[in-house]
């Protein structure tokens, strides 16, 4: 096999579209380079070949879709958005979506009841990896499929993505969500209401219902298109983003009651133990929204939340304006976005939080002591 060839095209200052594949430059082989910015196409010679998602699908008989471990709203939304797009426009293809367990409220999306929890070793012509910046983060045991599929495509918006995971990599770190990136790679006229519902759902969850700074003009353009298609926008945001189960509400209240402030009130942080989660009868998948409640504490720049999963502690990080939490997550082998990132640690939560506060302090360049106390607003 020839060594991997990596071609990088700068579509704009902040966007890269790449192809990484083992190729032979002989006359019988083609290199597919996809650029989604019209003004970037002049960077290529007239001999280049542009490949769209529709062109990939026309050459496939079997398609698999994967996301990341512990899938969130954007992961599920983009996966089911693509699933519905394929079902609507390519009836000869029966796409399979392999994703791990997700909240019950997500099941209002069309196709959510037909997802599979684990890759079943079927042969796949075309495999999509969505909202995932590394093979280690691939859920549902999808890494094996991505190694053996005839063709693969990674669509993502994580700044930590190396942009060389698949045959074609469409990575936009400045986008609000993978659902947004995906939408602008599809034929808009062929996106149905059911697909629009899924993509809108993904955008809502990764933008915090449009509160986070990742929301941009293009984000709202997509949302406008979805509304034009009859998207159930009110139901989706109300029933999946603002609504919690009784257990989730109880455990969130408990975390808020015991959270602490650090670094002169610039950081709010909390953790929960396995025994405490057992007391409330909640699973890790039900803890995903706690961090967004923590970040609502006024006057804070960073929110930190740790909870147990698979014998480790999941670290969730959010920031508002200054701190790059992707860099902090990277110190623990994780990553994500500048304002939202995550990682995992085997450290005790108290030790991990101490390390995190050190890293935040370095970015804030503050002399505030890290000694903290229970939040004064409680």
C-alpha positions as CSV (number, residue, x, y, z in Angstrom):
1,X,0.0,0.0,0.0
2,X,1.2,3.5,-0.9
3,X,1.9,5.8,2.1
4,X,-1.0,8.2,3.0
5,X,-1.2,11.3,0.9
6,X,-2.6,14.4,2.7
7,X,-3.8,17.4,0.7
8,X,-4.9,20.5,2.5
9,X,-6.9,23.3,1.0
10,X,-7.4,26.6,2.8
11,X,-11.0,27.5,2.0
12,X,-10.8,30.6,4.2
13,X,-8.6,31.7,7.1
14,X,-10.4,29.4,9.6
15,X,-11.6,26.5,7.4
16,X,-9.8,23.6,6.1
17,X,-11.1,20.8,3.8
18,X,-8.8,17.8,3.3
19,X,-8.5,14.4,1.8
20,X,-6.3,11.8,3.3
21,X,-6.1,8.5,1.5
22,X,-3.7,5.9,0.2
23,X,-3.6,6.7,-3.5
24,X,-1.6,5.9,-6.6
25,X,-1.1,8.8,-8.9
26,X,-1.3,6.6,-12.0
27,X,-3.8,7.4,-14.8
28,X,-6.4,4.9,-13.5
29,X,-6.8,6.6,-10.1
30,X,-8.5,9.8,-9.1
31,X,-8.0,12.0,-6.1
32,X,-11.2,13.6,-4.8
33,X,-10.9,17.0,-3.2
34,X,-14.0,18.7,-2.0
35,X,-14.1,22.5,-1.2
36,X,-17.4,24.0,-0.3
37,X,-16.5,27.6,-0.8
38,X,-17.0,28.8,-4.4
39,X,-14.3,31.5,-4.1
40,X,-11.7,28.8,-3.1
41,X,-12.2,26.8,-6.2
42,X,-9.9,29.1,-8.2
43,X,-7.1,27.8,-6.0
44,X,-7.3,24.5,-7.9
45,X,-6.5,23.7,-11.5
46,X,-9.3,22.9,-13.9
47,X,-8.3,19.2,-13.7
48,X,-9.5,18.8,-10.1
49,X,-12.6,16.8,-9.2
50,X,-15.1,18.1,-6.7
51,X,-17.0,15.4,-4.8
52,X,-20.3,16.1,-3.0
53,X,-22.1,14.0,-0.5
54,X,-24.7,13.2,-3.2
55,X,-21.9,11.9,-5.5
56,X,-20.6,9.7,-2.7
57,X,-24.1,8.3,-2.1
58,X,-24.7,7.6,-5.8
59,X,-21.6,5.3,-5.8
60,X,-22.7,3.4,-2.7
61,X,-25.0,0.5,-2.0
62,X,-24.4,0.2,1.7
63,X,-24.0,3.2,4.1
64,X,-23.2,3.4,7.8
65,X,-23.3,6.4,10.0
66,X,-21.3,6.8,13.2
67,X,-21.0,9.5,15.9
68,X,-18.9,9.9,19.1
69,X,-19.1,8.1,22.4
70,X,-21.8,9.4,24.7
71,X,-23.6,11.1,21.9
72,X,-25.0,14.6,22.5
73,X,-27.7,16.5,20.6
74,X,-25.5,17.6,17.7
75,X,-24.2,14.1,17.2
76,X,-27.7,12.5,17.1
77,X,-29.2,15.4,15.1
78,X,-26.5,15.2,12.4
79,X,-26.6,11.4,12.2
80,X,-30.4,11.3,11.9
81,X,-30.4,14.3,9.5
82,X,-28.1,12.4,7.2
83,X,-30.1,9.2,7.7
84,X,-33.4,10.9,6.7
85,X,-31.7,12.7,3.7
86,X,-30.6,9.3,2.4
87,X,-33.9,7.6,3.0
88,X,-35.8,10.5,1.3
89,X,-33.6,10.7,-1.8
90,X,-31.9,7.3,-2.2
91,X,-34.6,4.6,-1.7
92,X,-32.2,1.8,-2.9
93,X,-29.9,2.5,0.1
94,X,-30.9,1.3,3.6
95,X,-28.6,3.4,5.8
96,X,-27.7,2.2,9.2
97,X,-27.0,4.6,12.1
98,X,-24.8,3.2,14.9
99,X,-24.9,5.3,18.0
100,X,-24.7,4.6,21.7
101,X,-27.5,5.2,24.2
102,X,-29.0,8.7,24.2
103,X,-31.7,10.5,26.2
104,X,-35.3,9.4,25.7
105,X,-36.4,12.9,24.7
106,X,-34.3,12.6,21.5
107,X,-36.7,9.9,20.2
108,X,-39.1,12.5,18.8
109,X,-36.8,12.6,15.8
110,X,-37.7,10.4,12.9
111,X,-35.4,7.4,12.7
112,X,-34.3,7.5,16.4
113,X,-36.1,4.3,17.1
114,X,-34.2,2.5,14.3
115,X,-30.7,3.3,15.5
116,X,-28.3,0.4,16.4
117,X,-26.2,0.5,19.6
118,X,-23.1,-1.2,18.1
119,X,-21.5,-1.9,14.8
120,X,-22.5,-5.5,13.6
121,X,-19.6,-6.2,11.3
122,X,-21.6,-5.8,8.1
123,X,-19.8,-4.9,4.8
124,X,-20.0,-1.1,4.1
125,X,-19.3,0.8,0.9
126,X,-19.5,4.2,2.5
127,X,-19.1,5.1,6.2
128,X,-19.7,8.6,7.6
129,X,-18.1,9.7,10.9
130,X,-20.0,12.7,12.3
131,X,-19.2,15.2,15.0
132,X,-16.1,13.2,16.0
133,X,-12.5,14.4,16.0
134,X,-10.7,11.1,16.6
135,X,-11.0,7.4,16.2
136,X,-10.6,7.0,20.0
137,X,-13.8,9.1,20.4
138,X,-15.8,7.0,17.8
139,X,-18.8,5.4,19.4
140,X,-20.7,2.1,18.9
141,X,-17.5,0.3,18.0
142,X,-17.3,2.1,14.7
143,X,-13.5,2.3,14.4
144,X,-13.4,-1.1,12.8
145,X,-15.9,-0.2,10.1
146,X,-14.0,3.0,9.3
147,X,-10.9,1.0,8.8
148,X,-12.5,-1.5,6.4
149,X,-15.2,0.5,4.5
150,X,-14.5,1.2,0.9
151,X,-14.9,4.9,1.3
152,X,-15.2,7.1,4.4
153,X,-16.2,10.7,5.1
154,X,-15.7,12.7,8.3
155,X,-17.9,15.8,8.9
156,X,-17.1,17.7,12.0
157,X,-16.6,21.2,13.6
158,X,-14.1,20.4,16.5
159,X,-11.0,22.5,16.4
160,X,-9.1,19.5,17.7
161,X,-9.9,17.4,14.6
162,X,-6.6,16.5,12.8
163,X,-8.5,16.6,9.4
164,X,-7.0,13.3,8.2
165,X,-9.3,10.6,9.7
166,X,-11.2,9.6,6.6
167,X,-11.0,9.5,2.8
168,X,-12.7,12.9,2.8
169,X,-12.7,15.3,5.7
170,X,-15.0,18.3,5.9
171,X,-14.1,20.2,9.0
172,X,-15.2,23.7,9.9
173,X,-14.1,24.8,13.4
174,X,-15.9,28.1,13.1
175,X,-19.3,26.4,12.5
176,X,-21.8,26.2,15.3
177,X,-22.3,22.5,15.0
178,X,-21.8,19.5,12.8
179,X,-25.5,19.7,11.9
180,X,-24.8,23.2,10.4
181,X,-21.7,21.9,8.5
182,X,-23.7,18.9,7.1
183,X,-26.6,21.0,6.0
184,X,-24.5,23.2,3.7
185,X,-23.0,20.1,2.1
186,X,-26.4,18.7,1.1
187,X,-28.7,19.7,-1.7
188,X,-31.0,22.1,0.1
189,X,-33.9,21.4,-2.2
190,X,-33.7,17.8,-1.3
191,X,-33.8,18.3,2.5
192,X,-37.2,17.3,3.8
193,X,-39.1,18.4,6.9
194,X,-38.0,15.3,8.8
195,X,-34.3,15.9,7.9
196,X,-34.7,19.6,8.8
197,X,-36.1,18.7,12.2
198,X,-33.0,16.6,13.0
199,X,-30.5,19.2,11.8
200,X,-32.4,22.0,13.7
201,X,-32.3,19.8,16.8
202,X,-28.5,19.4,16.5
203,X,-28.0,23.1,16.0
204,X,-30.2,24.0,19.0
205,X,-28.3,21.7,21.3
206,X,-24.8,22.8,20.3
207,X,-25.6,26.5,20.4
208,X,-27.4,26.3,23.7
209,X,-30.6,27.3,22.0
210,X,-28.7,30.1,20.2
211,X,-27.1,31.5,23.4
212,X,-23.5,30.5,22.8
213,X,-21.0,32.5,20.8
214,X,-20.6,29.8,18.2
215,X,-24.0,31.0,16.8
216,X,-23.4,32.9,13.5
217,X,-25.2,34.4,10.6
218,X,-25.0,31.1,8.6
219,X,-26.4,29.3,11.6
220,X,-29.5,31.4,11.5
221,X,-29.7,31.1,7.7
222,X,-30.0,27.4,8.1
223,X,-32.6,27.8,10.8
224,X,-34.6,30.0,8.6
225,X,-34.5,27.4,5.8
226,X,-35.7,24.7,8.3
227,X,-38.6,26.9,9.3
228,X,-39.5,27.4,5.7
229,X,-39.6,23.6,5.4
230,X,-42.1,23.3,8.2
231,X,-39.6,22.3,11.0
232,X,-41.3,21.7,14.4
233,X,-39.0,24.3,15.9
234,X,-41.0,25.1,19.0
235,X,-41.7,21.5,20.0
236,X,-38.1,20.5,19.5
237,X,-36.5,23.2,21.6
238,X,-39.1,22.9,24.3
239,X,-39.3,19.1,24.6
240,X,-35.6,18.3,24.2
241,X,-33.6,21.3,25.4
242,X,-35.6,23.1,28.1
243,X,-37.3,20.0,29.5
244,X,-35.7,17.6,32.0
245,X,-36.9,14.5,33.7
246,X,-37.8,14.7,37.4
247,X,-34.6,12.8,38.3
248,X,-32.5,15.1,36.2
249,X,-34.0,18.1,37.8
250,X,-33.3,16.7,41.3
251,X,-29.7,15.9,40.6
252,X,-29.1,19.2,38.9
253,X,-30.4,21.0,41.9
254,X,-28.1,18.9,44.2
255,X,-25.1,19.9,42.1
256,X,-26.0,23.6,42.1
257,X,-26.5,23.4,45.9
258,X,-23.0,22.1,46.3
259,X,-21.1,24.0,43.6
260,X,-18.2,26.3,44.6
261,X,-16.7,29.5,43.3
262,X,-13.0,29.9,42.6
263,X,-10.4,32.4,41.3
264,X,-12.2,35.5,42.7
265,X,-15.6,34.2,41.5
266,X,-14.5,33.7,37.8
267,X,-14.9,29.9,38.0
268,X,-17.8,27.8,39.2
269,X,-17.1,24.2,39.6
270,X,-18.7,21.0,41.0
271,X,-18.5,17.2,40.9
272,X,-20.7,14.3,41.8
273,X,-19.7,10.9,43.0
274,X,-20.8,7.4,42.0
275,X,-22.7,7.0,45.2
276,X,-24.5,10.3,44.8
277,X,-25.5,9.4,41.3
278,X,-26.8,6.1,42.5
279,X,-28.8,7.9,45.2
280,X,-30.6,9.9,42.5
281,X,-30.9,6.9,40.2
282,X,-29.4,8.7,37.2
283,X,-27.0,7.4,34.5
284,X,-24.1,9.3,32.9
285,X,-26.2,10.0,29.8
286,X,-28.6,12.0,32.1
287,X,-25.8,14.3,33.3
288,X,-25.1,16.1,30.0
289,X,-27.1,19.2,30.7
290,X,-25.8,20.0,34.2
291,X,-22.8,21.9,32.9
292,X,-25.1,24.3,31.0
293,X,-26.9,25.1,34.2
294,X,-23.6,25.7,36.0
295,X,-22.5,28.1,33.4
296,X,-25.6,30.3,34.1
297,X,-24.0,31.5,37.4
298,X,-23.5,35.2,37.0
299,X,-20.1,36.8,37.0
300,X,-18.3,33.6,36.0
301,X,-16.1,33.0,33.0
302,X,-15.6,29.2,33.3
303,X,-17.9,26.4,34.4
304,X,-16.4,23.0,35.4
305,X,-18.3,19.8,36.1
306,X,-17.0,16.3,36.8
307,X,-19.0,13.1,36.9
308,X,-18.2,9.4,37.0
309,X,-18.3,7.2,33.9
310,X,-16.6,3.9,33.1
311,X,-14.3,4.0,36.2
312,X,-13.1,7.6,35.3
313,X,-14.4,11.1,35.7
314,X,-15.7,12.9,32.7
315,X,-14.6,16.6,32.7
316,X,-17.0,19.1,31.1
317,X,-15.8,22.6,30.5
318,X,-17.5,25.7,29.3
319,X,-16.3,29.3,29.0
320,X,-17.9,32.6,28.0
321,X,-15.5,35.1,26.5
322,X,-11.8,34.6,27.4
323,X,-10.6,31.2,28.4
324,X,-9.8,28.6,25.7
325,X,-11.2,25.4,27.3
326,X,-10.1,23.3,24.4
327,X,-6.5,23.9,25.5
328,X,-7.3,22.9,29.1
329,X,-9.1,19.7,27.9
330,X,-6.0,18.9,25.8
331,X,-3.9,18.7,28.9
332,X,-6.1,15.7,29.9
333,X,-6.1,14.1,26.5
334,X,-9.4,15.6,25.5
335,X,-10.6,18.5,23.3
336,X,-13.5,20.1,21.6
337,X,-14.0,23.8,21.0
338,X,-12.7,27.0,22.4
339,X,-15.8,27.6,24.5
340,X,-16.9,24.0,25.1
341,X,-14.7,21.0,25.6
342,X,-14.3,17.8,27.5
343,X,-11.9,15.1,28.6
344,X,-11.7,12.2,31.1
345,X,-9.4,11.6,34.0
346,X,-8.4,8.9,36.4
347,X,-7.6,11.5,39.1
348,X,-9.8,12.0,42.0
349,X,-12.2,14.9,41.3
350,X,-10.6,17.2,43.9
351,X,-7.1,16.7,42.3
352,X,-8.4,17.1,38.8
353,X,-10.2,20.4,39.7
354,X,-7.0,21.7,41.3
355,X,-5.2,21.1,38.1
356,X,-7.9,22.7,36.1
357,X,-8.0,25.8,38.3
358,X,-4.2,26.1,37.7
359,X,-4.7,26.0,34.0
360,X,-7.5,28.5,34.1
361,X,-5.5,30.8,36.3
362,X,-2.7,30.8,33.7
363,X,-5.0,32.0,31.0
364,X,-6.8,34.6,33.1
365,X,-3.4,35.9,34.3
366,X,-4.9,36.5,37.7
367,X,-3.3,36.6,41.2
368,X,-6.5,35.4,42.8
369,X,-5.9,32.5,45.2
370,X,-7.5,29.2,44.3
371,X,-8.9,28.7,47.8
372,X,-12.6,28.5,47.4
373,X,-15.7,28.2,49.4
374,X,-19.3,27.2,48.9
375,X,-21.0,29.7,46.5
376,X,-22.3,32.7,48.4
377,X,-25.5,32.9,46.4
378,X,-26.8,29.7,47.9
